[in-house]
Amino acid sequence: MKKLIFTVCILIAGLSLSAQTSEGGLTVGTTFYMGDLNPSPIMGKPMPAIGGLYKYNLTPHLSLRANLLFGYLQDDDKNHDDNYYIKTRDLNFRTYIFEGSAVAEFNILRYIPGSKRNSFKNVKRNINGYLKATHNWTPYIFVGIGAMTFNPKGYYHDEDGEKKWIALRPLSTEGESMKYYQEDTYSRVQVVFPVGIGAKMMVNKKLQMGLEWSYRFTLTDYLDDVSKTYPDPVDLLADKGPLAVQMSSPHGQTGMRGNPDNNDYYGYIGVTATWFIHPDTFKIFKGACKSK
């Protein structure tokens, strides 16, 4: 028990030291998908997303940030009237995404959260003076790595015409994990690489607001459960049943089902709000540790 208390106190002490340059906050926005059901680089159907973040500011130009993001991705071949092949393929999907990531955030301008100084006071009117000043806003870029989990589902209509959603991965819609097919079932946990841009400003000494646009590049082509070729419907029927055949190819197509040359990816556009974490936040806990 004493060892546990000692460990907690060490962690609190570390947090209290870093709190002078720390921020915590929330983000709300929309996720969108690009892949076999939306081959255009233009953002797909926007879906709601929400998340949280913790940021440690190393210098006025560099911060480290931890993110959590929960959202949805969705698309339907019926939405793409301009592409005859995609429209007649008649596939659809939706999935939740839960992502955790760590990124390095690079401020273009000199920026110190909570600072009283800003670029509108005591600044020489030249480029050099502007860049060296402490600003109350800045554009920024970020890049990082993370992991996400997903579970694609598709809909069909039952005998009564009611729409039903069913998980697609267990159906092996492209023959994954089936006998005579060499490919294993894809993993629902994947590595992601967040890359994005944004802008943020100090509303007051404690609150900051921002707006950012980012893409999450993945190492999978199965966010939408579509990648390669249609399996043999006879094999699929014998192994997984008639519903699997229907979800794999609603109209009995054969040949290529997707484009295996390009992995799926998704994006996020959101508003962020972060609060400066004051060192006094941890004084109560530090006092409790000293009394032990």
C-alpha positions, 0 to 999 in steps of 0.5 A: 500500500505504501509503495502505491501511495509513493508511486501516486505521489511521484506522478502527481509531483510530475504533473504539478511541474508540467502543469505550468505548460499543460492544457486539457480540453475537448473537441467536437466536429465531423469525421468523413471517409475516403475508400472503395465506396468513395474513391473521390479525394473529396470528403465523403458523408460527414458524421458526428465525432467527439473527443478529448485531448491533453497537450504539453507545451515544450516551447513556443513553437512545439507541443506534444499532444495526446488525443482520443476520438470517437466518431462514425464513418458511413457511405453507400454506393447509391450516393454516387450517381456519377459512377455507373460501376459503383452505383450498380455494385450496390454496397454500403457500410457504416462503422464506429471508430475509436482512436487514440493517438499522439502527435507533435504540434508545430506552431508557425508563430511564437505562441505561449498559452496564458501569456499576457504578451501578444503581437499587437504590443511593442512589436517592430513593424517588420517581418523579423519583429513580427516573427519574434513577438509572442502572438495571441494566435497562430496557425499550426501543423501536426503529425503523429501516430496512433491506433484505432478500432472499427467494426463495419456493418452493412444493411439489407431489407428483410421480408417485411421491407425493414432495414437491418444492419449486420456486422460484415467481417464475420460474413467473409464477404471477400472469402477471408478466412474461408477454406481454399482462400489464402487471406486471413480475416482483417484485424479490427485494430489498425495503425493510423497516421494523423496529419493536419493543419489548424489555427488557434487563439487565446480567448483569455488567459485560461481558454483557447479555441481552435479549428483544425482539419486532418486526415488519418491514413491507415494500413488497411483497405477494409474500413468499408469491408471492400477491397479485392474480388468477389468470392465464389458464391457457391463456396460462400453459400456453403461456408457462411450462408445465403445472407453472406452471399447477398451482402457480398454481391447483391446483384450477383457480380463477379470479378473485382469488388474493390481497388486493392491498390489504395488503402482506406483513410478518413478525416476529421474537421473539428473545433477545439477548446482547451484550458490552461492547467494552473500549477495550483491544481495539484496543491491539494494532492501534493499536501496529502502526499507530504502528510504521508 
